Amino acid sequence: MVKVWIASLVGSSIEWFDYFLYGTVAALVFNQVFFVADDPTVGLLLSYASLALAFFIRPLGGVIFSHIGDRIGRKKTLVVTLTIMGVATVLMGLLPTYQAIGVAAPILLITLRLVQGIGIGGEWGGSLLLAVEYAPKDKRGLFGAFPQMGVTIGMFLGSGALTFITSVVSQDAFISWGWRIPFIASAVLVIFGLWIRKGLDETPSFKKVQESGEIPKLPIVDIFKYHWKEVLIAIGGKVVETAPFYIFATFIVSYGTSNLGFTNTQVLVAVMIATIITTLLMPVMGSLSDKIGRKKVYIWGTIGMILYAFPYFLLLEQRTFATLLIATIIGLGIIWAPITAVLGTMFSEIFDAKVRYTGVSLGYQIGAAVAGGTAPLVATALLVQFNNSYVPVAIYIILTAVISLIAVFSVREKSNKELDEFETVSKEVKTEGKEREKTAVH
């Protein structure tokens, strides 16, 4: 069990470190070295657009690698996704700038970003199922929180690396070469992650599917035939988890520095502290969901997001580091924690083991594409459209929460029940039916 925890947590952390590194640097640097424009706001919008592009490619990565995961196994898939992400991230750190090679620079950057998106599209589902499918039924919420912790640990590592670099080098040096260091250094983390995953075995759920001989030829076809409602639930449930996250963690970097007068270091420190708190709270919330149910924990977090949308911006408008810190800790550190902690486990419990990798990946990645990658872009566009008023952005956060509440309304609670019990029951019913048919014939 400890090996499973480490493998799901370490691999997920490295993947998300690579992924979020781009998001933060996109807000700070890329509009000056890759997406150069006469108007800085246009450059920032182009930079955020490149961030959003990877989200739209993530469902494709989810389809490709979840097909492998449902057909061949979780372990092999996770090795491939980690390798793809690692290579793309290191190459980003080595790219020449717009000033050096012109328009080829942003084209190459976007290409590598799309490769990242394909890799992360298959990674999340595999890391989640590695934890959930090994978990005992009374601790599935706790286990399912571990790969989710990788999201914030990866973000913490990215923010921490950039905070350190911005504090020891000048602004000009950071824009010139300092931002490249964490991209290139990520190669060490990837090698470590591959070593950890090499010693894993396949999950019990996948082994049972193999033994039953019921591995689907085309999981994606089965998903759209028999599980399309569950995919819609997962897409809707993802909205409140992803859009506010990118407001609290990525959009705040440009909004805080450009509109509110904070320094890069102040915003990054606030985000970093909030990610520590939410990381510590995730296993607590996961364990709580084992006691009172996934749905209750998720709904309370979502209602909290609705109530906090306007107070968040009111705190930021005080324009002190203390209120910036408080606003970020409450939003990203406390309110977001219960939503993300139970999300993956809840998704995995609504899909059959034969197509679970495909189902959770597709729902999660489409939801991320629709609401996550576009969030900083939408928020920035709303500010421009409404004369830097935060009101439309707060309404946008509330809208995401309402969508998710509607989506999860029909989810059946499955905490403290066998993960694959409905699949087992259906097999027994089929066997019993066949025996009755034989008797009737005789």
JOPE-V269831 format. One record per residue. PHI is phi in whole degrees, -180 to 180 (* if undefined). OMEGA is omega in degrees with one decimal (999 if undefined). Layout:
# JOPE-V269831
PHI & OMEGA
PHI & OMEGA
This chain:
# JOPE-V269831
* & 179.2
-64 & 178.6
-63 & 178.3
-64 & 178.0
-57 & -177.2
-63 & -177.1
-64 & -179.4
-70 & -177.4
-75 & -176.5
-65 & -179.4
-62 & 179.5
-63 & -179.8
-61 & -179.1
-66 & 179.7
-59 & -176.8
-75 & 171.8
-58 & 179.0
-60 & -173.2
-72 & -177.3
-76 & 176.5
-55 & 178.7
-62 & -177.1
-60 & -178.5
-71 & 179.7
-68 & 175.6
-60 & -179.9
-76 & -172.7
-101 & -165.5
-127 & -166.0
-61 & 177.0
-71 & 179.4
-107 & -175.8
-118 & 178.2
-126 & -177.3
-105 & -174.1
-84 & 178.4
-145 & 180.0
-63 & 177.9
-94 & -179.0
-57 & 179.4
-66 & 177.0
-63 & 177.6
-61 & 178.7
-67 & 178.2
-63 & 176.7
-65 & 178.2
-63 & 177.4
-68 & 177.2
-63 & 176.6
-65 & 174.9
-65 & -177.5
-70 & -177.2
-56 & -178.3
-64 & 178.5
-67 & -179.1
-76 & 176.5
-88 & -177.8
-59 & 176.2
-59 & 176.6
-64 & 175.8
-61 & 177.8
-62 & 180.0
-66 & -176.9
-62 & -172.7
-81 & 175.9
-71 & 173.4
-61 & 177.5
-65 & -178.0
-65 & 178.8
-80 & -178.2
-96 & -172.6
-110 & 178.2
143 & -177.6
-71 & -172.2
-61 & -177.8
-61 & -179.8
-63 & -176.8
-67 & 176.3
-66 & -179.0
-66 & -177.4
-64 & 179.7
-66 & 179.1
-64 & -179.8
-60 & -179.6
-62 & -176.6
-62 & -179.2
-63 & -179.6
-62 & -177.7
-67 & 179.1
-63 & 179.2
-63 & 175.6
-59 & -179.4
-67 & -178.1
-104 & -175.2
-69 & 169.5
-72 & -175.0
-89 & 176.0
-60 & -179.4
-65 & -177.1
-90 & -174.1
-127 & 175.8
74 & -171.6
-66 & 178.0
-63 & -177.9
-63 & 178.2
-65 & 177.9
-64 & 178.5
-65 & 179.2
-63 & -179.9
-64 & 178.2
-60 & 179.1
-67 & 177.7
-65 & 177.2
-66 & 175.6
-62 & 174.9
-57 & -178.7
-61 & 178.1
-64 & 179.6
-65 & -178.0
-71 & 177.6
-61 & 178.2
-95 & -174.8
-71 & -171.0
-60 & -178.4
-61 & 179.9
-67 & 178.8
-62 & 179.6
-63 & -176.4
-69 & 175.1
-57 & 180.0
-79 & -172.9
-68 & -175.8
-75 & 173.3
-89 & -168.7
-73 & 167.8
-66 & -170.7
-61 & -177.8
-87 & 179.0
-131 & -176.9
-66 & 177.2
-64 & 177.8
-64 & -179.2
-62 & -178.5
-66 & 178.3
-76 & -174.9
-65 & 176.3
-64 & 175.2
-68 & 175.5
-62 & 177.6
-61 & 178.6
-61 & -176.4
-79 & 175.5
-65 & 176.6
-61 & 178.7
-68 & 177.7
-62 & 179.5
-63 & 178.4
-66 & 178.9
-65 & -179.8
-64 & 179.6
-63 & -179.0
-70 & 177.1
-62 & 178.9
-62 & -177.2
-66 & -179.3
-67 & -179.3
-86 & -176.7
-111 & 177.1
-122 & 179.7
-72 & 178.5
-59 & 179.8
-65 & 179.6
-67 & 179.1
-63 & -179.9
-69 & -177.5
-74 & -175.6
-145 & -173.6
-62 & -178.1
-64 & -176.5
-73 & -171.3
-56 & -178.5
-64 & 177.6
-64 & -177.8
-72 & -178.4
-67 & -179.0
-63 & 178.5
-58 & 179.8
-64 & -180.0
-66 & -179.3
-64 & 178.6
-60 & 178.2
-63 & -179.6
-63 & 178.1
-64 & 178.5
-64 & 179.1
-64 & -174.9
-74 & -176.8
-61 & -175.8
-89 & -176.8
-86 & 172.4
-106 & 176.9
-69 & -177.3
-74 & 178.4
-57 & -178.9
-63 & 180.0
-68 & 177.7
-61 & 179.1
-65 & 178.4
-65 & 177.6
-61 & -178.2
-65 & -179.0
-76 & -177.6
72 & -175.9
-105 & 177.2
-67 & -177.3
-70 & 177.6
-71 & 179.2
-132 & -178.8
-55 & -177.2
-65 & 177.8
-68 & 178.0
-62 & 179.5
-60 & -177.1
-75 & 177.5
-80 & -168.8
-117 & -173.0
-130 & -177.0
-67 & 177.9
-66 & 178.8
-65 & 177.1
-63 & 178.4
-63 & 177.1
-61 & -178.9
-65 & 178.4
-61 & -179.8
-65 & 179.7
-66 & -179.2
-74 & -170.7
-57 & -176.8
-73 & 179.0
-80 & -172.0
-99 & -176.3
-64 & 177.7
-60 & 178.4
-58 & -178.0
-74 & 170.2
-73 & -176.7
-69 & -170.2
-110 & -176.2
-113 & 179.6
-59 & -178.2
-61 & -178.5
-64 & 179.6
-77 & -179.3
-65 & -178.3
-68 & -178.2
-82 & -175.8
-84 & -172.8
-102 & -172.6
-111 & 174.3
84 & 176.8
-80 & 174.8
-86 & 176.8
-56 & -177.0
-64 & -179.8
-61 & -179.1
-66 & -178.9
-65 & 177.5
-64 & 179.0
-61 & 178.9
-64 & -177.8
-65 & 178.9
-65 & 179.6
-63 & 179.8
-68 & 175.6
-63 & -178.2
-64 & -178.2
-67 & 177.1
-65 & 178.5
-69 & -178.1
-78 & -174.9
-58 & 178.1
-63 & 176.5
-64 & 179.2
-68 & 176.4
-63 & 177.6
-66 & 177.7
-61 & 179.7
-67 & 174.9
-69 & -177.6
-94 & -174.0
-112 & 177.3
110 & 179.7
-61 & -172.5
-62 & -179.9
-63 & -179.3
-63 & -179.4
-62 & -177.1
-65 & 178.4
-62 & 176.7
-64 & -179.4
-68 & 176.0
-63 & 176.2
-59 & 179.1
-64 & 178.4
-62 & -176.9
-69 & -173.0
-95 & -172.4
-53 & -179.0
-77 & 176.4
-56 & 178.7
-58 & -178.1
-74 & 176.1
-63 & 176.1
-65 & 179.7
-62 & -177.6
-68 & 175.1
-70 & 171.1
61 & 171.3
-117 & -179.4
-64 & 179.7
-62 & -179.9
-72 & 173.4
-61 & -179.4
-64 & -179.7
-62 & -178.8
-60 & -177.5
-72 & 179.6
-65 & -179.4
-64 & -176.5
-71 & -175.7
-81 & -174.1
-83 & -172.3
-112 & -174.0
-69 & -177.6
-73 & -173.9
-57 & -178.5
-65 & 179.8
-66 & -175.7
-74 & -177.2
-64 & -174.6
-103 & -173.8
-57 & -176.3
-64 & 179.0
-63 & 179.1
-62 & 177.5
-63 & -175.8
-65 & -177.2
-78 & -178.8
-98 & -179.7
-114 & 174.9
-70 & -176.9
-58 & -176.7
-64 & -177.3
-128 & -173.0
-64 & -179.5
-60 & -179.6
-65 & -177.0
-64 & -177.7
-67 & -179.0
-67 & -177.9
-64 & -179.9
-62 & -177.8
-64 & -173.5
-75 & 175.0
-67 & 176.5
-60 & 178.3
-66 & -179.8
-67 & -176.9
-69 & -170.8
-112 & -172.7
-86 & -176.6
-63 & -179.2
-86 & -171.8
-59 & 177.9
-62 & 179.1
-66 & 179.2
-63 & -178.6
-62 & 178.8
-66 & 178.6
-64 & 178.0
-65 & 177.5
-62 & -179.7
-64 & -176.4
-68 & -174.5
-112 & 171.8
55 & 176.3
64 & 175.2
-83 & -179.1
-82 & -174.8
-56 & 179.2
-62 & 179.6
-69 & 177.1
-65 & 177.6
-64 & 177.7
-60 & 177.3
-62 & 179.5
-62 & 180.0
-61 & 179.1
-62 & 180.0
-67 & 179.5
-63 & 178.2
-57 & -177.8
-70 & 176.8
-61 & 178.0
-65 & -175.6
-64 & -173.8
-89 & -176.7
-57 & -175.0
-92 & -179.2
-67 & 177.1
-88 & 180.0
-70 & -177.8
-132 & 177.1
-67 & -179.0
63 & 172.0
-119 & 178.2
-61 & -176.7
-62 & -175.3
-111 & -173.6
-66 & -179.2
-69 & 177.0
-66 & -179.6
-64 & 179.4
-60 & -178.3
-63 & 177.9
-67 & 179.9
-63 & 179.3
-63 & 178.8
-62 & -179.7
-62 & 179.4
-62 & 179.6
-64 & 179.2
-64 & 178.9
-62 & 179.8
-66 & 178.8
-62 & 179.4
-61 & -179.9
-61 & -179.5
-63 & 179.3
-64 & 179.4
-63 & 999
